[in-house]
Amino acid sequence: MATCRHTFPDGNTFDLSGLHRPRGQRDWYADDRNGNMYYFNICGDANDVPEACVMLNKAVRSPVFQVTNQSDCFWLGQVKSMEWELIDDSEPAAGVELYYFDGEQCSGGIARDVRIQLFCDPDAGVGKPLDYYVLEEDCHYSVTWPSKYGCPAASGGLFGSGSGSWLTWLVFLFGAYVALGCTYNVMYQGAQFGPEAMPNADMWRELPGLIGDGLSYTKARFEEVSNRNKTSYERVDGLYRARSSQADIAGHRKFTRVLTDTGGCIARMGRTWEPKRETARGQEEEVGLRIPTSLQGEGLLGEHHPAHKV
């Protein structure tokens, strides 16, 4: 088995170990538009030599086999000649390809070769090469395979580019900060070895309280904004209408006036939007305030305030 992890000179690392099929597992397979089948492994020889190859005395070790629709068989490369290449040198994140060459010769003495092109697609999971046709031109073949394994991986070292490596950096730097700070305080400031020797000890003691205050302030601001956008309803003379909050009224320079007639009916002036309801005939009507007869004509509710439509 060839190494299944490779780092390019630009620092991008690809790990295809998860695609290697160990002995006892079925090889990967794909087809082309002519019905020819291809059986292959990643970073190693195919586990099984196709029966058509055995029948033709071509039971050789190869990472990729082609079985044609006429039961011919060809081997397309060798593991010892495997090379790693980027699909696009100018865009490493596009993906990686394994290039197998020195395969069985075609007519004219040209050796067959194949490129297994793993395009970066984080949403594809492992992916399936069978979803795409194998392309062939003049004994040169290419397998198209979108997969998460086609995406660059972290190098795994301290200076890698993945999120895990950044976390390692942070832990390393914090440890160095604590170690150097404690050493300085003990040796030059006369501090006792322990929590008191911690650099900026007062700040670390106050940090939990500061975080708590910040969370409380954020929660209070969120509740304030949420309440500002809430709309409640009040019952007026047997009907319901939207009632503005105090923040809404102030923001839109509206006012609330309470008027009381001899019957004790209360009318509040606020938002001009009125909810609608269905009438018995299926028509929409606007629900507003029923203005008591004793208050009509006094001009106290304004000329454009909508009343209940009948």
DASULFEN-V597644 format. One record per residue. N is the residue number from 0. SS is DSSP state (hx for helix, st for strand, lp for the rest). D_LAST is the distance of its C-alpha to the last C-alpha in Angstrom with 2 decimals. Layout:
BEGIN
N,SS,D_LAST
N,SS,D_LAST
END
This chain:
BEGIN
0,lp,85.72
1,lp,85.06
2,lp,83.23
3,lp,79.50
4,st,78.52
5,st,79.18
6,st,78.68
7,lp,78.85
8,lp,80.58
9,lp,77.23
10,lp,76.51
11,lp,73.95
12,st,74.73
13,st,73.75
14,st,74.28
15,lp,74.30
16,hx,75.89
17,hx,72.82
18,hx,73.34
19,lp,77.01
20,lp,77.66
21,lp,80.55
22,lp,83.02
23,lp,81.64
24,lp,78.20
25,lp,77.16
26,lp,77.38
27,st,74.44
28,st,74.03
29,st,72.31
30,st,72.78
31,lp,72.78
32,lp,71.48
33,lp,74.73
34,lp,74.51
35,lp,77.19
36,st,76.78
37,st,77.51
38,st,78.43
39,st,78.82
40,lp,78.86
41,lp,78.03
42,lp,80.95
43,lp,83.33
44,lp,84.80
45,lp,82.86
46,lp,83.47
47,lp,84.24
48,lp,86.20
49,lp,84.50
50,hx,86.47
51,hx,86.86
52,hx,88.67
53,hx,90.95
54,hx,91.84
55,lp,92.79
56,lp,94.88
57,lp,92.45
58,lp,91.87
59,lp,91.85
60,lp,89.82
61,lp,86.94
62,lp,83.44
63,st,81.93
64,st,82.80
65,st,81.65
66,st,81.90
67,lp,81.43
68,lp,79.99
69,lp,83.63
70,lp,84.68
71,lp,86.50
72,st,86.33
73,st,86.71
74,st,86.64
75,lp,84.87
76,lp,86.21
77,lp,87.89
78,hx,86.75
79,hx,89.67
80,hx,88.43
81,lp,84.81
82,st,83.32
83,st,80.11
84,st,78.23
85,st,74.89
86,lp,72.66
87,lp,72.01
88,lp,74.43
89,lp,72.02
90,lp,69.17
91,hx,70.63
92,hx,67.23
93,hx,66.95
94,st,69.26
95,st,72.84
96,st,75.16
97,st,78.28
98,st,80.86
99,st,83.45
100,lp,86.30
101,lp,89.86
102,lp,88.60
103,lp,90.32
104,st,91.59
105,lp,90.05
106,lp,92.17
107,lp,93.77
108,lp,94.34
109,lp,90.87
110,st,89.87
111,lp,86.41
112,st,83.99
113,st,80.42
114,st,77.75
115,st,75.22
116,st,72.38
117,st,70.02
118,st,66.95
119,st,65.06
120,lp,61.75
121,hx,60.74
122,hx,57.90
123,hx,60.27
124,lp,62.16
125,lp,65.63
126,lp,64.51
127,lp,66.26
128,hx,68.74
129,hx,68.10
130,hx,64.69
131,lp,66.49
132,lp,69.33
133,lp,72.74
134,st,73.92
135,st,77.52
136,st,79.51
137,lp,83.30
138,lp,83.85
139,st,81.51
140,st,78.58
141,st,75.43
142,st,73.09
143,st,69.51
144,st,68.05
145,st,64.92
146,st,65.24
147,hx,64.70
148,hx,68.51
149,hx,68.52
150,lp,67.11
151,lp,69.51
152,st,70.18
153,lp,71.33
154,lp,75.07
155,lp,75.12
156,lp,77.41
157,lp,76.82
158,lp,76.14
159,lp,73.83
160,lp,70.51
161,lp,68.28
162,hx,65.95
163,hx,68.53
164,hx,71.15
165,hx,69.02
166,hx,68.58
167,hx,72.35
168,hx,72.80
169,hx,70.58
170,hx,72.40
171,hx,75.74
172,hx,74.97
173,hx,73.59
174,hx,76.71
175,hx,78.94
176,hx,77.11
177,hx,77.59
178,hx,81.21
179,hx,82.31
180,hx,80.47
181,hx,81.97
182,hx,85.42
183,hx,85.26
184,hx,84.06
185,hx,86.76
186,hx,89.59
187,hx,88.88
188,lp,86.51
189,lp,88.23
190,lp,85.17
191,lp,85.66
192,lp,84.97
193,lp,81.59
194,hx,77.97
195,hx,79.19
196,hx,80.89
197,lp,77.59
198,lp,76.93
199,lp,74.15
200,hx,73.98
201,hx,71.77
202,hx,69.14
203,hx,69.05
204,hx,68.76
205,hx,65.75
206,hx,64.06
207,hx,62.20
208,hx,60.70
209,hx,59.68
210,hx,57.98
211,hx,56.14
212,hx,54.97
213,hx,53.76
214,hx,51.76
215,hx,50.22
216,hx,49.22
217,hx,47.70
218,hx,45.70
219,hx,44.42
220,hx,43.36
221,hx,41.58
222,hx,39.63
223,hx,38.75
224,hx,37.35
225,hx,35.48
226,hx,33.83
227,hx,32.87
228,lp,30.73
229,lp,28.99
230,lp,25.34
231,st,24.38
232,st,21.18
233,st,20.65
234,st,18.62
235,st,16.88
236,lp,15.45
237,lp,14.96
238,st,13.41
239,st,15.66
240,st,16.15
241,st,19.25
242,st,22.03
243,lp,24.77
244,lp,28.36
245,hx,30.77
246,hx,32.47
247,hx,29.27
248,hx,28.42
249,hx,32.01
250,hx,32.23
251,lp,29.25
252,lp,30.14
253,lp,26.95
254,lp,27.00
255,lp,25.52
256,lp,25.07
257,lp,24.70
258,st,23.37
259,st,23.81
260,lp,22.85
261,lp,24.68
262,lp,22.51
263,lp,23.46
264,lp,20.05
265,st,20.78
266,st,18.82
267,lp,20.56
268,lp,20.41
269,lp,21.70
270,lp,20.73
271,lp,18.29
272,lp,17.47
273,lp,14.46
274,lp,14.64
275,st,12.35
276,st,11.86
277,st,11.77
278,lp,9.35
279,lp,11.56
280,lp,11.90
281,lp,13.19
282,lp,10.76
283,st,10.31
284,st,7.37
285,st,8.65
286,lp,9.47
287,lp,10.65
288,st,11.97
289,lp,10.89
290,lp,13.31
291,lp,15.48
292,lp,16.09
293,lp,19.68
294,lp,19.10
295,lp,16.89
296,lp,19.17
297,lp,21.86
298,lp,21.38
299,lp,22.11
300,lp,19.32
301,lp,20.00
302,lp,18.41
303,lp,16.98
304,lp,15.50
305,lp,11.97
306,st,9.44
307,lp,6.53
308,lp,3.80
309,lp,0.00
END
